[in-house]
Amino acid sequence: MGHVNNAVFFTYFEEGRKAFFSKILPVSDHSIFPFILAHSRCDYLQPIAMDTPLLLQLWVKKNEPQAL
């Protein structure tokens, strides 16, 4: 059909996340990477064609303590 499967979006996110954190937390052993992905969400706005260049934007939100 000429577009990427919706599951591929999360692969793109993972690659962007790895690049982002490698820049701000340079570690040589990624098995000790001090990071946990607790939530991921994607709102699909339009299909992406197989040959479309992409721009991925990431940010980190400070986690506020929550009462249990």
N, CA, C and O atoms as a GROMACS GRO file, in nm:
protein
  272
    1MET      N    1   0.080  -0.119   0.000
    1MET     CA    2   0.000   0.000   0.000
    1MET      C    3   0.085   0.127   0.000
    1MET      O    4   0.033   0.237  -0.016
    2GLY      N    5   0.217   0.112   0.018
    2GLY     CA    6   0.306   0.226   0.007
    2GLY      C    7   0.330   0.305   0.134
    2GLY      O    8   0.404   0.404   0.131
    3HIS      N    9   0.269   0.264   0.246
    3HIS     CA   10   0.293   0.336   0.372
    3HIS      C   11   0.349   0.239   0.475
    3HIS      O   12   0.337   0.117   0.462
    4VAL      N   13   0.412   0.296   0.579
    4VAL     CA   14   0.469   0.211   0.684
    4VAL      C   15   0.359   0.163   0.777
    4VAL      O   16   0.260   0.232   0.798
    5ASN      N   17   0.378   0.045   0.832
    5ASN     CA   18   0.283  -0.012   0.927
    5ASN      C   19   0.283   0.071   1.054
    5ASN      O   20   0.387   0.125   1.093
    6ASN      N   21   0.169   0.081   1.121
    6ASN     CA   22   0.160   0.165   1.241
    6ASN      C   23   0.256   0.121   1.351
    6ASN      O   24   0.298   0.205   1.430
    7ALA      N   25   0.291  -0.005   1.359
    7ALA     CA   26   0.384  -0.051   1.462
    7ALA      C   27   0.525   0.003   1.438
    7ALA      O   28   0.604   0.011   1.532
    8VAL      N   29   0.557   0.039   1.316
    8VAL     CA   30   0.691   0.090   1.283
    8VAL      C   31   0.715   0.227   1.348
    8VAL      O   32   0.830   0.264   1.372
    9PHE      N   33   0.609   0.301   1.375
    9PHE     CA   34   0.624   0.430   1.441
    9PHE      C   35   0.700   0.414   1.572
    9PHE      O   36   0.785   0.497   1.605
   10PHE      N   37   0.671   0.310   1.647
   10PHE     CA   38   0.739   0.289   1.775
   10PHE      C   39   0.885   0.250   1.756
   10PHE      O   40   0.968   0.276   1.843
   11THR      N   41   0.918   0.188   1.645
   11THR     CA   42   1.059   0.162   1.612
   11THR      C   43   1.130   0.294   1.588
   11THR      O   44   1.242   0.314   1.634
   12TYR      N   45   1.066   0.385   1.515
   12TYR     CA   46   1.123   0.518   1.494
   12TYR      C   47   1.143   0.588   1.629
   12TYR      O   48   1.247   0.650   1.651
   13PHE      N   49   1.045   0.580   1.716
   13PHE     CA   50   1.055   0.644   1.848
   13PHE      C   51   1.173   0.586   1.927
   13PHE      O   52   1.247   0.660   1.991
   14GLU      N   53   1.189   0.455   1.922
   14GLU     CA   54   1.298   0.389   1.995
   14GLU      C   55   1.434   0.436   1.943
   14GLU      O   56   1.523   0.465   2.022
   15GLU      N   57   1.450   0.443   1.813
   15GLU     CA   58   1.576   0.489   1.756
   15GLU      C   59   1.604   0.634   1.797
   15GLU      O   60   1.718   0.669   1.829
   16GLY      N   61   1.501   0.718   1.795
   16GLY     CA   62   1.518   0.856   1.839
   16GLY      C   63   1.551   0.867   1.986
   16GLY      O   64   1.635   0.948   2.026
   17ARG      N   65   1.486   0.785   2.067
   17ARG     CA   66   1.512   0.784   2.211
   17ARG      C   67   1.656   0.744   2.240
   17ARG      O   68   1.723   0.805   2.324
   18LYS      N   69   1.705   0.642   2.171
   18LYS     CA   70   1.844   0.597   2.191
   18LYS      C   71   1.942   0.708   2.153
   18LYS      O   72   2.038   0.733   2.226
   19ALA      N   73   1.919   0.774   2.041
   19ALA     CA   74   2.008   0.881   1.997
   19ALA      C   75   2.005   0.998   2.095
   19ALA      O   76   2.109   1.054   2.129
   20PHE      N   77   1.885   1.034   2.140
   20PHE     CA   78   1.868   1.145   2.234
   20PHE      C   79   1.942   1.119   2.364
   20PHE      O   80   2.020   1.203   2.408
   21PHE      N   81   1.919   1.004   2.425
   21PHE     CA   82   1.982   0.975   2.552
   21PHE      C   83   2.131   0.946   2.540
   21PHE      O   84   2.205   0.967   2.636
   22SER      N   85   2.176   0.899   2.426
   22SER     CA   86   2.319   0.881   2.406
   22SER      C   87   2.392   1.015   2.407
   22SER      O   88   2.508   1.023   2.446
   23LYS      N   89   2.323   1.120   2.363
   23LYS     CA   90   2.382   1.254   2.364
   23LYS      C   91   2.386   1.313   2.505
   23LYS      O   92   2.486   1.374   2.543
   24ILE      N   93   2.279   1.295   2.582
   24ILE     CA   94   2.276   1.360   2.714
   24ILE      C   95   2.331   1.272   2.826
   24ILE      O   96   2.370   1.324   2.931
   25LEU      N   97   2.334   1.141   2.807
   25LEU     CA   98   2.390   1.048   2.907
   25LEU      C   99   2.485   0.952   2.837
   25LEU      O  100   2.453   0.834   2.820
   26PRO      N  101   2.602   1.002   2.796
   26PRO     CA  102   2.693   0.913   2.723
   26PRO      C  103   2.748   0.801   2.813
   26PRO      O  104   2.828   0.825   2.903
   27VAL      N  105   2.703   0.681   2.787
   27VAL     CA  106   2.754   0.563   2.859
   27VAL      C  107   2.805   0.464   2.755
   27VAL      O  108   2.751   0.455   2.645
   28SER      N  109   2.909   0.392   2.791
   28SER     CA  110   2.965   0.296   2.696
   28SER      C  111   2.892   0.162   2.702
   28SER      O  112   2.889   0.089   2.602
   29ASP      N  113   2.834   0.129   2.815
   29ASP     CA  114   2.762   0.003   2.831
   29ASP      C  115   2.612   0.032   2.842
   29ASP      O  116   2.565   0.073   2.948
   30HIS      N  117   2.538   0.012   2.734
   30HIS     CA  118   2.397   0.045   2.734
   30HIS      C  119   2.311  -0.050   2.818
   30HIS      O  120   2.192  -0.024   2.837
   31SER      N  121   2.369  -0.159   2.868
   31SER     CA  122   2.293  -0.247   2.956
   31SER      C  123   2.272  -0.183   3.094
   31SER      O  124   2.184  -0.225   3.169
   32ILE      N  125   2.352  -0.081   3.127
   32ILE     CA  126   2.336  -0.010   3.255
   32ILE      C  127   2.271   0.127   3.233
   32ILE      O  128   2.280   0.215   3.319
   33PHE      N  129   2.206   0.142   3.121
   33PHE     CA  130   2.143   0.270   3.086
   33PHE      C  131   2.041   0.307   3.193
   33PHE      O  132   1.948   0.229   3.216
   34PRO      N  133   2.054   0.422   3.258
   34PRO     CA  134   1.967   0.458   3.371
   34PRO      C  135   1.833   0.516   3.326
   34PRO      O  136   1.806   0.634   3.348
   35PHE      N  137   1.752   0.435   3.263
   35PHE     CA  138   1.629   0.486   3.204
   35PHE      C  139   1.525   0.376   3.198
   35PHE      O  140   1.556   0.262   3.165
   36ILE      N  141   1.401   0.411   3.230
   36ILE     CA  142   1.289   0.319   3.218
   36ILE      C  143   1.181   0.389   3.137
   36ILE      O  144   1.141   0.500   3.170
   37LEU      N  145   1.135   0.326   3.032
   37LEU     CA  146   1.024   0.380   2.955
   37LEU      C  147   0.896   0.330   3.018
   37LEU      O  148   0.862   0.212   3.009
   38ALA      N  149   0.824   0.421   3.084
   38ALA     CA  150   0.705   0.383   3.159
   38ALA      C  151   0.577   0.399   3.077
   38ALA      O  152   0.477   0.334   3.105
   39HIS      N  153   0.580   0.485   2.978
   39HIS     CA  154   0.459   0.511   2.900
   39HIS      C  155   0.497   0.559   2.761
   39HIS      O  156   0.590   0.639   2.745
   40SER      N  157   0.428   0.511   2.664
   40SER     CA  158   0.448   0.555   2.526
   40SER      C  159   0.313   0.566   2.460
   40SER      O  160   0.227   0.479   2.476
   41ARG      N  161   0.295   0.672   2.384
   41ARG     CA  162   0.167   0.696   2.320
   41ARG      C  163   0.191   0.753   2.181
   41ARG      O  164   0.288   0.824   2.158
   42CYS      N  165   0.102   0.721   2.090
   42CYS     CA  166   0.113   0.773   1.954
   42CYS      C  167  -0.025   0.809   1.903
   42CYS      O  168  -0.115   0.724   1.899
   43ASP      N  169  -0.042   0.933   1.864
   43ASP     CA  170  -0.164   0.976   1.798
   43ASP      C  171  -0.133   0.982   1.649
   43ASP      O  172  -0.059   1.069   1.604
   44TYR      N  173  -0.189   0.891   1.573
   44TYR     CA  174  -0.162   0.884   1.430
   44TYR      C  175  -0.240   0.994   1.358
   44TYR      O  176  -0.362   0.998   1.362
   45LEU      N  177  -0.167   1.084   1.294
   45LEU     CA  178  -0.230   1.197   1.227
   45LEU      C  179  -0.247   1.174   1.077
   45LEU      O  180  -0.343   1.220   1.015
   46GLN      N  181  -0.151   1.101   1.019
   46GLN     CA  182  -0.158   1.072   0.876
   46GLN      C  183  -0.063   0.957   0.845
   46GLN      O  184   0.031   0.933   0.921
   47PRO      N  185  -0.084   0.887   0.735
   47PRO     CA  186   0.009   0.780   0.696
   47PRO      C  187   0.145   0.838   0.657
   47PRO      O  188   0.155   0.953   0.614
   48ILE      N  189   0.246   0.757   0.672
   48ILE     CA  190   0.380   0.794   0.628
   48ILE      C  191   0.418   0.703   0.512
   48ILE      O  192   0.415   0.580   0.525
   49ALA      N  193   0.452   0.762   0.400
   49ALA     CA  194   0.497   0.684   0.285
   49ALA      C  195   0.636   0.628   0.313
   49ALA      O  196   0.712   0.683   0.393
   50MET      N  197   0.668   0.518   0.247
   50MET     CA  198   0.794   0.448   0.272
   50MET      C  199   0.917   0.538   0.252
   50MET      O  200   1.017   0.519   0.321
   51ASP      N  201   0.912   0.633   0.163
   51ASP     CA  202   1.030   0.715   0.131
   51ASP      C  203   1.023   0.855   0.191
   51ASP      O  204   1.097   0.944   0.147
   52THR      N  205   0.937   0.878   0.289
   52THR     CA  206   0.921   1.010   0.348
   52THR      C  207   1.030   1.038   0.451
   52THR      O  208   1.047   0.959   0.543
   53PRO      N  209   1.104   1.149   0.437
   53PRO     CA  210   1.199   1.187   0.543
   53PRO      C  211   1.121   1.229   0.667
   53PRO      O  212   1.017   1.294   0.657
   54LEU      N  213   1.171   1.190   0.783
   54LEU     CA  214   1.099   1.218   0.908
   54LEU      C  215   1.181   1.308   1.000
   54LEU      O  216   1.304   1.306   0.996
   55LEU      N  217   1.112   1.386   1.081
   55LEU     CA  218   1.171   1.464   1.187
   55LEU      C  219   1.107   1.416   1.316
   55LEU      O  220   0.985   1.422   1.331
   56LEU      N  221   1.188   1.369   1.408
   56LEU     CA  222   1.139   1.318   1.535
   56LEU      C  223   1.176   1.416   1.644
   56LEU      O  224   1.292   1.454   1.656
   57GLN      N  225   1.079   1.458   1.722
   57GLN     CA  226   1.104   1.549   1.834
   57GLN      C  227   1.077   1.475   1.964
   57GLN      O  228   0.975   1.409   1.980
   58LEU      N  229   1.172   1.488   2.058
   58LEU     CA  230   1.161   1.423   2.188
   58LEU      C  231   1.180   1.526   2.298
   58LEU      O  232   1.250   1.625   2.280
   59TRP      N  233   1.117   1.501   2.411
   59TRP     CA  234   1.141   1.583   2.528
   59TRP      C  235   1.123   1.496   2.651
   59TRP      O  236   1.064   1.388   2.645
   60VAL      N  237   1.175   1.546   2.761
   60VAL     CA  238   1.167   1.475   2.888
   60VAL      C  239   1.080   1.557   2.981
   60VAL      O  240   1.099   1.678   2.996
   61LYS      N  241   0.987   1.491   3.042
   61LYS     CA  242   0.898   1.557   3.138
   61LYS      C  243   0.942   1.515   3.278
   61LYS      O  244   0.965   1.397   3.304
   62LYS      N  245   0.952   1.611   3.365
   62LYS     CA  246   0.987   1.580   3.504
   62LYS      C  247   0.870   1.507   3.567
   62LYS      O  248   0.755   1.553   3.560
   63ASN      N  249   0.898   1.396   3.628
   63ASN     CA  250   0.794   1.315   3.692
   63ASN      C  251   0.769   1.372   3.830
   63ASN      O  252   0.857   1.372   3.916
   64GLU      N  253   0.648   1.419   3.852
   64GLU     CA  254   0.610   1.470   3.983
   64GLU      C  255   0.564   1.353   4.070
   64GLU      O  256   0.492   1.266   4.022
   65PRO      N  257   0.605   1.351   4.198
   65PRO     CA  258   0.559   1.243   4.287
   65PRO      C  259   0.408   1.241   4.296
   65PRO      O  260   0.343   1.346   4.299
   66GLN      N  261   0.353   1.122   4.300
   66GLN     CA  262   0.207   1.105   4.310
   66GLN      C  263   0.175   1.028   4.437
   66GLN      O  264   0.247   0.936   4.476
   67ALA      N  265   0.067   1.066   4.498
   67ALA     CA  266   0.023   0.995   4.619
   67ALA      C  267  -0.030   0.858   4.580
   67ALA      O  268  -0.094   0.842   4.476
   68LEU      N  269  -0.003   0.761   4.664
   68LEU     CA  270  -0.051   0.625   4.639
   68LEU      C  271  -0.181   0.600   4.710
   68LEU      O  272  -0.236   0.490   4.700
   0.00000   0.00000   0.00000
